[in-house]
């Protein structure tokens, strides 16, 4: 029961933030919002106010902010509050607002996490232990060195080092910029393969936690959110390169059982504060994921709509709305099929281990 409650809360907050972004900018641009829905499927609760239906759906996976005339197929979509009647930049801002609000939510969550000083584990990219005989030692690095960047990729948190090695490193030497005693140095490190971990490693570790104070909490909240953004993009890169198997992909059911459920069971023995921190971390990752995935230029997603709006800016005139509507409808059908596939993949991962 606790898993179900946490899952609904996490998905609910992430979805409401996304749809509220669309809603707020639609109102600001004079676009009529026909329905603001949380969840999918039949409504279990709804009411109408100011011409907008606010509804709660039976399945807590997703949501919608429906605008008058947005799909180009609505016969009543040529009214004063039609999406199509708003300025092109008004429509762009309305579409972009959903993902933007996901990033805003992610930052707020990260800020809350950073201020949970008694239980949060924040580590600077500072070496506290050089592995004897490891790659970093061979390159002349020492305990106390702060790693600034790996092959030009700047770091703010220690966990960005293993993320880089697992998701970005593809062989060869790594140019490491590090700071020692206030002076920056550059060296070349040749990572060594670890049979135990199954990845190449720099041969460094960090076991010291820091407690940001004052304005520093904003910086480390930014680092936490940036880490989630990096992890999402790198995961998409791994998928495109075939480095991710079906067992690594999860839909709502998989997230509920294998992510929320297992995380809750593993941390509940440490108390409610540890549970809250873990659930906030999952919410942070999901909010960033939703923001990024919705910006992909795929029909039916916000990014797909942005493609048509940017084409309108370039051409000076819109793509015929009925044609755009058909493209988005095809994209919607594709995602319906994809959701069924992911659903059965989740069941397979849960019951056929």
C-alpha positions, 0 to 999 in steps of 0.5 A: 500500500505504501508503494502505491501511495508513493507512486501516485504522489510522485507521478501526481506531482510531476504531472501536475507541474508539467500540465500547470506550466501549459495551463498557466501560459495558455491563460496568459496568452488568451488560449481557452483550456478545455480540460485540465486532467490528471491521470488517464482513462475515465474520470472519477472526479471532475468539475467545471469552472470558468469554462474549463473542466478539471478532472481526476482520471482513474489511472495515475499515469499521465495527464493532459491540458487540452486547448481549444483547436490545438489538434486542428481537427476540432470544428469548434477550434476557430473561436476567440480562445482557440490555440490557433488564434494565439500568436506563434510566440504565445503558442511556443511559450505555452508548449515549452512551459510544460517541460520548463515547469518540470525543470523548475520542479526538479530544482525545487526538489533538489534544493529541498534535498540539499537542505536535508543536511542530516541524511543527504550525501553530497560529495565534491569531486575531490579525491580522498583515496587514490587506488594503489596501482590505479590509473590516477596514481600512474598519472601523478594525481594525489589525495586532495585533488579536486577534479574539474573536468574529464575530457572537457566535461565539467564536474560538480559532484563526485557521482558524475565521475562514475557516470562519465566512465559508465555512459560516456567513456568509449576507450583511450586516454582521458584528459583530466583537469584538476586543482591542487592547492589553488592551482589547476593542472592538466594530466592524461589518465588511461582508465583501467578495466575493473573485472569486479565493477565491469567498467573502466575506472580512474582509480579514485574514490571519495568518502567525505560528505559536505554540508552546503550552507547559505547561498551554496545550497543553490549551487549544489541544488543546481549540481544535483539537477544537472546530474539528473539531466546528464544521466537522462541524456547519457541514458538516451545515448546508451539506448541509441547505441544499443547499450541498454537491454529491455530489462533496463527499460521501465514503464509506469508499472516497472517504476512502481514495482522496481523503482519506488517499491524496492527503494521504499523497502530498502530504506524504510528501516532507516526512518521516514526522513530516509524514505522521504529523501529517496522518494524526492530523488525519484521525483527529481529524476522523473521530473527531469526525464519528463521534461527532456522526453517531452522536448524530443521532436516526436509527433504528439509530444511537446517537441513535435508541436514545437517543430511545427511552430518553428516551421511557422516562424521560418516560413511566415505561415503555419502548416495547415492545421488539419495536416499537423493534426493528422501527424500528431494523431499518428504519433499518438497511435504510435505511443499507444502501441508503445505503452502496451509493449512497455506494459508487457515488458514491465510484467516480464521484468517483474514476473520472469526474472 
